[in-house]
Amino acid sequence: MRRCVLTALLAFLFVWPAAAQEREQIVRIPGPGGANLIATVLRPPGETRQPLVVINHGSPADGSKRATMERPRYAALSSWFLKRGYVVALPLRRGYGDSGGSWAEGYGTCNAPDYFRAGLQSADDIQATIDYMRGQPYVAADRTIVVGQSAGGWATIALSSRNPPGVSGLVNFAGGRGGHQKLPGGEIGNCTPTALVDAAARYGATARVPMLWIYAENDSFFEPALAKRMVEAYDRAGGQATFKPLGAFGRDGHGLAGAANGAATWSPLIEGFLGRLN
């Protein structure tokens, strides 16, 4: 019994200091047009410069909920990257939650959406986050990964079209815009999906950074056939995306990136993708 207690105590003493060194802080990031972006920053143990991952949130289908959005956590994703030595930044874009300001990423009307411009507006906020974080003494400036889910995934695709310096790879979880909207006929669906395909092609025409696209079979926002059309248009135009369609996940695969039990599904995909970048 004494030996078991001593072993457990030694294990606790060995693990606890490393865990205690993990730091979380809330920062204000200078954004486009004088905006302030609120971001959560998580740091792994140690003081050396570490690679950066920027994880980008989606947008509620009900626009009235944007102003009350809480800071994103993506706990499983954040923990996964922290354990691999990444500094994690989770920004709130303009018009969301405590970041406040004007919402910049509207796409216009449902029957004539400008998804291309909307994505680039979101990408501006991601770039502002990258630029700020690279100025921190604990971040390695040339080893950045960008991850996004839903509207944040679409923003990540848009960012890829600019080939941002120092970004070696990007991951898109269920990216797109215009899902779960009331259509002219009164039904709920996706606003002009062909416009998503066309915008994806425009991004792909200049994108050269490797990307990983992950979509689940039961994604209620962007069904598998639409995801396939988008990635094919992106790659055909010159983009460098690897498409990983998955089977059904939970009640709605659109939430895979934020699910507490999602890591077993996406971890091998991201691990393999990052391994190919090195």
Number of C-alpha atoms within 10 A of each C-alpha: 6 7 8 9 10 11 12 12 11 12 11 11 11 11 10 11 11 12 11 10 13 14 12 13 10 14 14 16 22 16 21 15 7 9 18 21 26 24 23 17 18 20 22 24 19 12 11 11 16 23 20 28 25 25 25 30 23 22 18 15 15 9 11 9 12 18 16 12 16 11 19 18 17 18 12 17 20 21 17 14 18 19 11 11 17 26 27 27 27 25 28 29 34 26 19 24 19 19 22 18 17 11 15 18 23 17 17 13 11 16 12 11 19 18 26 22 17 20 28 23 22 25 25 20 26 27 19 17 24 24 15 14 22 19 11 11 12 18 22 19 20 14 17 23 21 27 24 25 27 27 26 28 29 29 32 30 33 27 25 26 21 17 16 16 12 15 19 18 25 26 25 27 29 31 25 28 32 26 20 17 17 15 14 10 6 8 10 12 16 21 21 18 22 13 19 25 21 17 21 28 25 19 25 28 17 16 25 19 20 20 24 20 21 24 28 24 18 18 22 18 22 26 18 19 9 16 25 18 17 24 21 20 22 25 20 14 17 17 26 19 24 16 17 15 15 16 14 15 19 15 11 14 24 26 21 24 26 19 16 13 13 17 18 9 14 17 14 11 16 16 10 10 18 17 9 10 9 6
